[in-house]
Amino acid sequence: MSDSQRNPVLDIRSPGEYAKGHIPGALCFPLFTNEERATVGTLYKQQGHDHAVRAGLEMVAPKMVGFVDSARELMGSAEAINLYCWRGGMRSGSMAWLLSTAGLPVNILTGGYKAFRGEVRRSLASDGKLLILGGYTGSAKTRILQLMQERGAQAIDLEGLANHKGSAFGNLLDEPQPSSEHFSNLVWQELQAMDYTRPIWLEDESRHIGRVWLDLEFAKRLETGRVIALQRSRSERAEFLVEDYGTIPSDILANGFKKIANKMGGQNLKAATAAVAEGDLQRAADLGLAYYDKTYEYGLRKRDSSTVERLDVIGWSNEQIADHLVANQNQWTPLT
């Protein structure tokens, strides 16, 4: 068990900084509120270090007993408390002094969140041997990756981490997504659990998944990696999309088509929305795939052809595809 699993990790930065991105598993334990941090920062710029420190002390003083009580409760039977701020400087030092004075064992994470982010970027740029599962929209790539995991393969569900299915229809219910920064932290966390001597499977993604943008170096690895591109019939893929999206209200589904109206063309858009209104989701899905297939094929052809392995799995079940990929994964050489 790692130290972070054994002992609580407290993020001393403001709630706004924490929301933008934090070490996975860390708890928000702010020394200052967002407003207090802004005030102290303004004083530092306008009146200097001493005035800012004095104002900070005035803000913190009434909260000191609460900090100690909360930290003691969070610590429970753990051996120590780990904490960090942006660089492991004044904020974490002040909190460490307070908690240690109250008798709590405390560790400051060296370099703070800034050092952690440096490690995240380094890891995403180089760690692991990646294999990319590709295929036209509706090929059930995410489901197949999940089945592969159940069979012992290593896989990272990027769309699951991003809380988005990666298309105009990927988040029609407008569920919250992590920030791009925190998404990369979550990918890093997944990588830490992997055996780097074995392939790590990921789905072929564009530079962004909904509002989440992939780390640039990590995105380059996906763009240049070995792709196993599933070849499934359009009717099979349309059936899967109906199964995947069929419970979403028809008016919301129609809005999804409107998001790609300029790519589908007015006639196809009209036909697709009419099919949705009539409950003919198979027809609507087929019309959507006509657009997405062209887009995906264009992206696939931009790759070095020697990095793409097209795998004909027409008529295969998702389970059969997962079995085949797991059994044969060592025949494909990861490139990144």
C-alpha positions as CSV (number, residue, x, y, z in Angstrom):
1,M,0.0,0.0,0.0
2,S,1.4,3.4,-1.0
3,D,1.9,6.3,1.5
4,S,-0.9,8.2,-0.2
5,Q,-3.3,5.3,0.3
6,R,-2.3,4.9,4.0
7,N,-2.2,8.5,4.9
8,P,-4.6,11.3,4.0
9,V,-3.4,13.9,1.5
10,L,-4.6,17.4,2.0
11,D,-4.6,20.1,-0.7
12,I,-4.0,23.4,1.1
13,R,-4.7,25.5,-2.0
14,S,-7.9,27.4,-2.6
15,P,-11.1,25.6,-3.7
16,G,-10.8,27.2,-7.1
17,E,-7.3,25.8,-7.6
18,Y,-8.4,22.4,-6.3
19,A,-11.3,22.3,-8.8
20,K,-9.0,23.1,-11.7
21,G,-6.8,20.1,-10.9
22,H,-5.4,18.2,-7.9
23,I,-3.5,15.1,-7.0
24,P,-6.1,12.2,-7.4
25,G,-7.4,11.2,-4.0
26,A,-6.3,14.5,-2.3
27,L,-8.9,16.2,-0.1
28,C,-9.7,19.9,-0.4
29,F,-8.4,21.5,2.8
30,P,-8.0,25.2,1.9
31,L,-6.0,27.6,4.0
32,F,-7.7,30.5,2.2
33,T,-11.1,30.8,0.5
34,N,-11.0,31.9,-3.2
35,E,-11.8,35.4,-2.1
36,E,-9.2,35.5,0.6
37,R,-6.5,34.2,-1.7
38,A,-7.4,36.9,-4.2
39,T,-7.1,39.6,-1.5
40,V,-3.8,38.4,-0.2
41,G,-2.4,38.2,-3.8
42,T,-3.5,41.8,-4.5
43,L,-2.0,43.0,-1.3
44,Y,1.3,41.3,-2.2
45,K,1.4,43.0,-5.6
46,Q,0.4,46.4,-4.4
47,Q,1.9,46.7,-0.9
48,G,4.5,44.0,-0.6
49,H,5.2,40.8,1.3
50,D,4.8,42.0,4.9
51,H,1.3,43.5,4.3
52,A,0.2,40.3,2.5
53,V,1.5,38.0,5.3
54,R,-0.2,40.1,8.0
55,A,-3.6,40.0,6.2
56,G,-3.2,36.3,5.7
57,L,-2.6,35.8,9.4
58,E,-5.7,37.8,10.3
59,M,-7.7,35.6,8.0
60,V,-6.3,32.3,9.3
61,A,-6.3,33.0,13.0
62,P,-10.0,32.5,13.6
63,K,-9.9,29.2,11.7
64,M,-6.9,27.6,13.4
65,V,-8.8,25.4,15.9
66,G,-11.1,24.2,13.2
67,F,-8.2,23.2,11.0
68,V,-6.7,21.2,13.8
69,D,-10.0,19.5,14.7
70,S,-10.7,18.7,11.0
71,A,-7.2,17.3,10.4
72,R,-7.3,15.2,13.5
73,E,-10.6,13.7,12.4
74,L,-9.4,13.0,8.8
75,M,-6.2,11.4,10.1
76,G,-8.0,8.8,12.1
77,S,-5.7,5.9,12.7
78,A,-3.3,6.9,9.9
79,E,0.4,7.3,10.6
80,A,0.7,10.9,9.3
81,I,-0.9,13.6,7.2
82,N,0.5,14.6,3.8
83,L,-0.1,18.1,2.5
84,Y,0.8,20.3,-0.3
85,C,0.2,23.7,-1.9
86,W,1.4,25.0,-5.2
87,R,5.1,24.8,-4.6
88,G,5.4,23.4,-1.1
89,G,6.0,26.9,0.2
90,M,4.4,29.3,2.6
91,R,0.9,27.9,2.6
92,S,1.8,24.3,3.2
93,G,4.6,25.4,5.6
94,S,2.1,27.4,7.7
95,M,-0.4,24.6,7.8
96,A,2.3,22.0,8.7
97,W,3.5,24.3,11.5
98,L,0.0,24.5,12.9
99,L,-0.8,20.8,12.8
100,S,2.6,19.7,14.1
101,T,2.3,22.2,16.9
102,A,-1.0,20.5,17.8
103,G,0.8,17.1,17.9
104,L,-0.1,15.7,14.5
105,P,2.6,14.1,12.4
106,V,2.8,16.0,9.1
107,N,4.7,15.6,5.8
108,I,5.0,18.3,3.1
109,L,5.0,16.9,-0.4
110,T,8.3,18.2,-2.0
111,G,7.7,20.7,-4.7
112,G,4.0,20.8,-4.2
113,Y,1.4,20.5,-6.9
114,K,3.7,22.1,-9.4
115,A,6.2,19.3,-9.1
116,F,3.4,16.7,-9.4
117,R,2.2,18.3,-12.6
118,G,5.7,18.1,-14.0
119,E,5.7,14.4,-13.3
120,V,2.3,14.0,-14.9
121,R,3.5,15.6,-18.1
122,R,6.7,13.5,-18.2
123,S,4.7,10.3,-17.6
124,L,2.1,11.0,-20.3
125,A,4.8,11.7,-22.8
126,S,6.7,8.5,-22.4
127,D,5.4,5.9,-19.9
128,G,4.0,2.6,-21.1
129,K,3.6,0.7,-24.4
130,L,0.4,1.9,-26.0
131,L,-1.9,0.0,-28.5
132,I,-4.8,2.0,-29.9
133,L,-8.2,0.4,-30.6
134,G,-9.7,2.1,-33.6
135,G,-12.8,1.7,-35.7
136,Y,-15.7,3.7,-37.1
137,T,-18.2,5.3,-34.8
138,G,-20.5,2.7,-33.3
139,S,-17.9,-0.1,-33.3
140,A,-18.4,-0.4,-29.5
141,K,-14.7,0.3,-28.8
142,T,-15.3,1.4,-25.2
143,R,-17.4,-1.7,-24.5
144,I,-14.8,-3.9,-26.0
145,L,-12.0,-2.3,-23.9
146,Q,-14.1,-3.0,-20.8
147,L,-14.5,-6.7,-21.9
148,M,-10.7,-6.9,-22.5
149,Q,-10.1,-5.6,-19.0
150,E,-12.3,-8.4,-17.6
151,R,-10.1,-10.8,-19.5
152,G,-6.9,-9.5,-18.0
153,A,-5.8,-6.9,-20.5
154,Q,-4.6,-3.5,-19.5
155,A,-6.8,-0.7,-20.7
156,I,-7.6,2.9,-19.9
157,D,-11.1,4.2,-20.6
158,L,-10.4,7.8,-21.7
159,E,-14.0,8.5,-22.4
160,G,-15.0,7.3,-19.0
161,L,-12.4,9.5,-17.3
162,A,-13.6,12.5,-19.5
163,N,-17.3,11.6,-18.8
164,H,-18.1,12.0,-22.5
165,K,-18.5,9.5,-25.4
166,G,-16.4,11.5,-27.8
167,S,-18.9,12.8,-30.4
168,A,-21.6,15.4,-30.8
169,F,-23.8,12.9,-29.1
170,G,-21.3,12.1,-26.4
171,N,-22.8,14.1,-23.6
172,L,-26.3,15.1,-24.7
173,L,-27.5,15.2,-21.0
174,D,-24.7,17.8,-20.3
175,E,-23.1,15.9,-17.4
176,P,-20.1,17.6,-15.8
177,Q,-16.7,16.9,-17.2
178,P,-13.3,17.3,-15.4
179,S,-11.0,20.2,-16.4
180,S,-8.5,19.3,-19.0
181,E,-5.8,19.6,-16.4
182,H,-7.5,17.2,-14.0
183,F,-8.3,14.8,-16.7
184,S,-4.6,14.4,-17.4
185,N,-4.1,13.8,-13.7
186,L,-6.6,11.0,-13.8
187,V,-4.9,9.4,-16.9
188,W,-1.6,9.6,-15.0
189,Q,-3.3,7.8,-12.0
190,E,-4.4,5.0,-14.3
191,L,-0.9,4.7,-15.8
192,Q,0.6,4.2,-12.4
193,A,-1.3,1.0,-11.9
194,M,0.0,-0.5,-15.2
195,D,2.7,-3.0,-15.9
196,Y,4.9,-1.1,-18.5
197,T,6.3,-4.4,-19.9
198,R,2.8,-5.3,-21.2
199,P,0.7,-3.4,-23.8
200,I,-1.7,-0.7,-22.6
201,W,-4.9,-0.4,-24.7
202,L,-6.6,2.9,-25.3
203,E,-9.4,4.0,-27.6
204,D,-8.5,6.1,-30.7
205,E,-9.5,9.7,-29.8
206,S,-9.2,13.1,-31.3
207,R,-7.3,15.9,-29.6
208,H,-10.4,16.6,-27.4
209,I,-13.2,14.6,-25.8
210,G,-16.1,17.0,-25.4
211,R,-14.7,20.0,-23.5
212,V,-11.7,18.1,-22.3
213,W,-8.4,18.5,-24.2
214,L,-5.8,15.8,-24.1
215,D,-2.3,16.7,-23.0
216,L,-0.4,17.6,-26.2
217,E,2.4,15.1,-25.9
218,F,0.0,12.3,-24.9
219,A,-2.3,13.2,-27.9
220,K,0.8,12.9,-30.2
221,R,1.4,9.4,-28.9
222,L,-2.2,8.4,-29.8
223,E,-1.8,10.0,-33.2
224,T,1.4,8.1,-34.0
225,G,0.7,4.8,-32.2
226,R,-0.1,1.3,-33.5
227,V,-3.8,1.2,-34.4
228,I,-5.9,-1.9,-34.5
229,A,-8.9,-0.6,-36.5
230,L,-12.0,-2.7,-36.2
231,Q,-14.0,-3.2,-39.4
232,R,-17.7,-3.7,-38.6
233,S,-20.7,-3.3,-40.9
234,R,-22.7,-0.1,-40.8
235,S,-25.9,-1.9,-39.9
236,E,-24.1,-3.5,-36.9
237,R,-22.8,-0.2,-35.8
238,A,-26.2,1.5,-36.2
239,E,-27.7,-1.2,-34.0
240,F,-25.2,-0.6,-31.3
241,L,-25.8,3.2,-31.4
242,V,-29.5,2.6,-31.0
243,E,-28.8,0.4,-28.0
244,D,-26.4,2.9,-26.5
245,Y,-28.4,6.1,-27.1
246,G,-32.0,4.8,-27.5
247,T,-33.2,5.8,-24.0
248,I,-32.3,9.4,-24.5
249,P,-35.4,11.6,-25.1
250,S,-36.1,12.2,-28.8
251,D,-35.9,16.0,-28.6
252,I,-32.4,15.8,-27.1
253,L,-31.3,13.3,-29.7
254,A,-32.5,15.7,-32.4
255,N,-30.3,18.4,-30.9
256,G,-27.3,16.1,-31.3
257,F,-27.9,16.0,-35.1
258,K,-28.3,19.8,-35.2
259,K,-24.7,20.1,-33.7
260,I,-23.4,18.5,-37.0
261,A,-25.9,20.1,-39.3
262,N,-23.3,22.0,-41.3
263,K,-21.4,18.7,-42.0
264,M,-24.5,16.5,-42.7
265,G,-26.2,18.9,-45.0
266,G,-29.7,20.2,-44.8
267,Q,-31.4,17.3,-46.5
268,N,-29.8,14.7,-44.4
269,L,-30.4,16.7,-41.2
270,K,-34.1,16.9,-42.0
271,A,-34.3,13.2,-42.7
272,A,-32.4,12.3,-39.5
273,T,-34.5,14.5,-37.2
274,A,-37.7,13.2,-38.9
275,A,-36.5,9.6,-38.3
276,V,-35.9,10.4,-34.6
277,A,-39.4,12.0,-34.3
278,E,-40.9,8.9,-35.9
279,G,-39.0,6.5,-33.6
280,D,-36.9,5.1,-36.4
281,L,-33.6,5.3,-34.6
282,Q,-31.9,2.8,-36.8
283,R,-32.5,5.1,-39.8
284,A,-31.4,8.1,-37.9
285,A,-28.2,6.4,-36.7
286,D,-27.4,5.3,-40.3
287,L,-27.7,8.8,-41.5
288,G,-25.4,10.0,-38.7
289,L,-22.8,7.3,-39.6
290,A,-22.6,8.5,-43.2
291,Y,-21.0,11.7,-41.8
292,Y,-18.9,10.1,-39.1
293,D,-17.5,7.4,-41.3
294,K,-16.1,10.0,-43.7
295,T,-14.5,11.9,-40.8
296,Y,-12.9,8.9,-39.2
297,E,-11.6,7.5,-42.5
298,Y,-10.0,10.8,-43.3
299,G,-8.2,10.8,-39.9
300,L,-7.1,7.2,-40.4
301,R,-5.7,7.9,-43.8
302,K,-3.6,10.7,-42.4
303,R,-1.7,8.2,-40.3
304,D,1.4,6.3,-41.6
305,S,-0.3,3.2,-43.2
306,S,2.4,0.9,-41.7
307,T,1.0,1.8,-38.2
308,V,-2.6,0.7,-39.0
309,E,-3.9,-2.9,-38.8
310,R,-7.4,-3.2,-40.2
311,L,-9.2,-6.2,-38.5
312,D,-12.3,-7.6,-40.2
313,V,-14.7,-8.5,-37.4
314,I,-18.0,-8.3,-39.3
315,G,-20.5,-10.6,-37.7
316,W,-18.5,-11.0,-34.5
317,S,-19.9,-10.3,-31.1
318,N,-18.2,-7.9,-28.7
319,E,-17.1,-10.8,-26.6
320,Q,-15.5,-12.6,-29.6
321,I,-13.6,-9.4,-30.5
322,A,-12.3,-8.9,-27.0
323,D,-11.2,-12.6,-26.8
324,H,-9.3,-12.2,-30.1
325,L,-7.6,-9.0,-29.2
326,V,-6.5,-10.3,-25.8
327,A,-5.2,-13.6,-27.3
328,N,-3.3,-11.8,-30.0
329,Q,-2.2,-8.6,-28.4
330,N,1.5,-9.6,-28.3
331,Q,1.7,-9.9,-32.1
332,W,1.3,-6.1,-32.5
333,T,4.3,-4.0,-31.6
334,P,3.4,-0.8,-29.7
335,L,5.1,2.2,-31.3
336,T,4.8,4.8,-28.5
